């Protein structure tokens, strides 16, 4: 399994592993297996909005459809079960995404996302991995990351987080170490922050993530906190499984943080060292694998 495919499967597996524990407080649980019927009434292996929107974005990039068509596909996911785990309307949709998708559904796909400071959840970051891969080695990075991030989250802080994660993906694809990847991503982000000096204070902890302890990490849906939790989990891991284990056991937004962590861990570690039965629990496994294979061919 090559890095790209391993990362995309690593993302989905991390999502499904974290779904049952979403919203639970840190250190109130311990989970070593893929289970179901936790905080959501869904079976083991169920993936959530993180994976659904990532799969839809992959399909859009493969087929080279318009941004308006991508927005319609997101509407079809929420309301009609397109790329949901069971072909039913979505069971888990973040508030910011739900609001803008409702406007696309009722008013048309040219409605813009909110750009206020309160619209800085992690819903853009959670679906940026296919865009990071698509832009790798191409001179379209800035435009693509910005355009896809702002579909649902219009504030610059969310977009800057998507840039940093994209830089991490690219550095890991270049076979840099975690520390070197972070250093390069930080350098690239600092260059962007020159245009947004008022935002620099919000990224200071990310720029110094290696100094933070577990107690320093907040694992909620705020995009800055999510990115901090992702990098902390990866830095404090020894394998793919260990990375998503660390991410889930931070508590709270467990599915998204484990998914985003799993994407990076899938690049960095040479195998997805999960229990043998986990993959069989993932709904639509063959369909997902077919889509990932098609996507990998497009981006090579």
C-alpha positions in Angstrom: 0.0 0.0 0.0 1.6 3.3 -1.1 1.7 6.4 1.1 -1.3 8.1 -0.4 -3.6 5.1 -0.2 -2.3 4.3 3.3 -3.0 7.9 4.4 -6.5 7.9 3.0 -7.4 4.6 4.6 -5.6 5.8 7.8 -7.9 8.8 7.9 -11.1 6.7 7.5 -10.0 4.1 10.1 -9.1 6.8 12.5 -12.6 8.4 12.0 -14.4 5.1 12.6 -12.3 4.3 15.7 -13.2 7.7 17.2 -16.9 7.8 16.4 -18.2 5.9 19.5 -16.2 8.1 21.9 -17.1 11.5 20.5 -18.0 14.1 23.1 -16.7 11.9 26.0 -14.4 13.5 28.5 -10.6 12.8 28.5 -9.6 9.9 30.8 -13.3 8.8 31.3 -12.8 5.8 29.0 -10.2 3.4 27.4 -10.8 1.8 24.1 -8.6 -0.7 22.3 -11.0 -2.0 19.7 -13.3 -0.8 17.0 -16.7 -0.7 18.7 -20.2 0.6 17.9 -23.2 2.1 19.7 -21.3 4.5 21.8 -22.4 8.2 21.6 -24.1 7.4 18.3 -26.5 4.6 17.5 -24.3 3.2 14.7 -22.5 -0.1 14.4 -18.8 -0.7 14.8 -16.7 0.6 11.9 -19.1 3.4 11.0 -17.3 6.5 9.6 -18.8 10.0 10.0 -18.9 13.4 8.3 -15.1 13.6 8.2 -14.8 10.6 5.8 -18.0 11.3 3.9 -16.8 14.8 2.9 -13.3 13.5 2.2 -14.7 10.8 -0.1 -17.0 13.3 -1.9 -14.0 15.6 -2.4 -12.0 12.8 -3.9 -14.7 11.9 -6.3 -15.0 15.5 -7.3 -11.3 15.8 -8.0 -11.3 12.5 -9.9 -14.2 13.6 -12.1 -13.1 17.2 -12.3 -16.6 18.5 -11.6 -17.4 22.1 -10.8 -17.3 23.6 -7.3 -21.1 24.1 -7.7 -21.4 20.3 -8.4 -19.2 19.6 -5.3 -21.6 21.7 -3.2 -24.6 19.8 -4.6 -22.8 16.5 -3.7 -22.4 17.7 -0.1 -26.1 18.5 -0.1 -26.9 15.1 -1.4 -24.8 13.6 1.4 -26.6 15.5 4.2 -30.1 15.1 2.9 -30.1 12.0 0.6 -27.3 9.8 1.9 -24.8 10.2 -0.9 -21.5 8.7 0.4 -23.0 8.1 3.9 -22.1 4.8 5.5 -25.7 3.4 5.0 -27.1 5.5 2.2 -29.3 7.4 4.6 -29.1 11.1 5.4 -26.1 12.1 7.5 -26.1 11.4 11.2 -23.3 13.8 12.3 -23.0 17.2 10.7 -21.2 20.1 12.3 -23.1 23.3 12.9 -21.2 25.5 10.6 -21.3 23.0 7.8 -25.0 22.3 8.4 -25.8 26.0 8.1 -24.1 26.6 4.8 -25.2 23.3 3.3 -28.8 24.2 4.2 -28.3 27.5 2.3 -26.9 25.7 -0.7 -29.9 23.3 -0.6 -32.5 26.0 -0.3 -30.9 29.0 -2.1 -28.4 27.5 -4.5 -24.7 26.6 -4.5 -23.4 30.1 -4.9 -24.2 31.0 -1.3 -20.9 31.8 0.4 -19.8 30.4 3.8 -19.7 32.6 6.8 -16.4 34.4 7.4 -16.8 35.6 11.0 -14.3 34.6 13.7 -16.9 32.2 15.3 -16.8 30.2 12.1 -13.5 28.5 12.9 -14.5 24.9 13.6 -12.5 22.1 12.1 -14.9 21.2 9.2 -12.6 22.6 6.5 -9.5 21.0 8.0 -11.2 17.6 8.2 -11.7 17.3 4.4 -8.5 19.0 3.1 -6.3 15.8 2.8 -7.4 15.0 -0.8 -6.6 18.6 -1.8 -3.2 18.4 -0.1 -2.4 15.3 -2.2 -3.9 16.8 -5.3 -1.7 19.9 -4.9 1.5 18.0 -4.1 4.1 18.7 -6.7 1.9 21.1 -8.6 2.1 24.9 -8.8 -1.6 25.3 -7.7 -1.2 24.8 -3.9 -2.3 28.2 -2.7 -5.3 28.5 -4.9 -6.6 25.0 -4.3 -6.2 25.0 -0.5 -7.8 28.5 -0.2 -10.7 27.7 -2.6 -11.5 24.3 -0.9 -11.1 25.5 2.6 -13.3 28.5 2.3 -16.2 26.5 0.8 -17.6 25.9 4.3 -15.4 28.1 6.6 -14.6 31.5 5.3 -12.4 32.9 8.1 -8.6 33.1 7.3 -7.7 31.3 10.5 -9.3 28.1 9.3 -7.6 28.4 5.9 -4.2 29.0 7.5 -4.7 25.8 9.5 -5.5 24.0 6.2 -2.3 25.4 4.8 -0.2 24.2 7.7 -1.7 20.7 7.4 -1.1 20.7 3.7 2.6 21.7 4.2 2.9 18.8 6.7 1.5 16.4 4.2 3.9 17.6 1.5 6.9 17.5 3.8 6.1 13.9 5.0 5.6 12.9 1.3 9.2 14.2 0.8 10.3 11.7 3.5 11.3 14.3 6.0 11.2 13.4 9.7 8.3 14.6 11.9 10.5 17.3 13.4 11.8 18.4 10.0 8.3 18.4 8.5 7.0 20.6 11.3 10.0 22.9 10.9 9.3 23.3 7.2 5.6 23.7 7.7 6.2 26.3 10.3 8.5 28.2 8.1 6.0 28.2 5.2 3.2 29.3 7.5 5.2 32.1 9.0 5.7 33.4 5.5 1.9 33.5 5.0 1.4 35.0 8.4 3.3 38.1 7.2 0.1 39.0 5.3 -2.1 38.3 8.4 0.0 39.6 11.4 -3.1 39.7 13.6 -3.4 35.9 13.3 0.1 35.1 14.4 -0.8 35.0 18.1 -3.3 32.2 17.4 -0.6 30.0 15.9 2.1 30.4 18.6 1.4 27.1 20.3 1.3 25.2 16.9 4.7 26.8 16.1 6.0 25.4 19.4 4.0 22.2 19.6 7.0 20.1 20.6 7.1 21.9 23.9 3.4 21.1 24.9 2.3 18.4 27.3 -0.9 16.3 27.1 -2.4 18.6 29.8 -1.7 21.6 27.5 -3.8 20.1 24.6 -7.5 20.9 24.2 -9.2 18.4 21.8 -12.4 20.3 20.9 -13.8 21.3 17.5 -12.0 24.7 17.4 -9.7 24.4 14.4 -6.5 25.6 16.2 -7.1 23.2 19.1 -7.8 20.4 16.6 -4.5 21.0 14.8 -2.6 21.1 18.1 -4.2 17.8 19.2 -3.3 16.2 15.8 0.4 17.2 15.9 0.7 16.3 19.6 -0.8 12.8 19.0 1.6 12.2 16.1 4.6 13.5 17.9 3.8 11.2 20.9 3.3 8.1 18.9 5.4 5.1 17.9 3.1 3.6 15.2 0.0 4.3 13.2 -2.2 2.6 15.8 -0.5 4.4 18.6 -1.1 7.8 16.9 -4.9 7.3 16.6 -5.0 5.7 20.1 -3.4 8.9 21.5 -5.8 11.1 19.4 -8.9 9.3 20.5 -7.9 9.2 24.2 -7.6 13.0 24.3 -11.4 12.9 24.3 -14.1 15.2 23.0 -13.9 15.5 19.2 -12.4 12.1 18.9 -13.5 11.1 15.4 -12.2 14.2 13.7 -8.9 14.4 15.6 -8.2 10.7 15.0 -9.1 11.0 11.3 -6.8 14.0 10.7 -4.1 12.3 12.8 -4.6 9.1 10.9 -4.0 10.8 7.6 -0.6 12.0 8.6 0.3 8.8 10.4 -0.6 6.8 7.3 2.1 8.8 5.4 4.7 8.7 8.1 4.4 5.1 9.3 5.0 2.2 6.8 2.0 0.2 7.9 -1.5 0.5 9.3 -0.8 -1.8 12.2 -4.5 -2.2 13.3 -6.1 -5.4 14.5 -6.9 -7.8 11.6 -10.7 -7.6 11.8 -10.9 -3.8 11.8 -10.9 -3.3 8.0 -13.8 -5.8 7.5 -15.9 -3.6 9.8 -15.7 -0.6 7.6 -19.0 -0.1 5.6 -18.6 0.1 1.8 -15.0 -1.1 2.1 -14.8 -2.2 -1.6 -16.4 1.0 -2.9 -14.0 3.1 -0.8 -11.0 1.1 -1.9 -12.1 1.5 -5.6 -12.5 5.2 -5.1 -9.1 5.6 -3.4 -7.4 3.6 -6.2 -8.9 5.8 -8.8 -7.9 8.9 -6.9 -4.3 7.7 -6.4 -4.0 7.2 -10.2 -5.2 10.7 -10.8 -2.8 12.4 -8.4 0.4 10.4 -9.3 
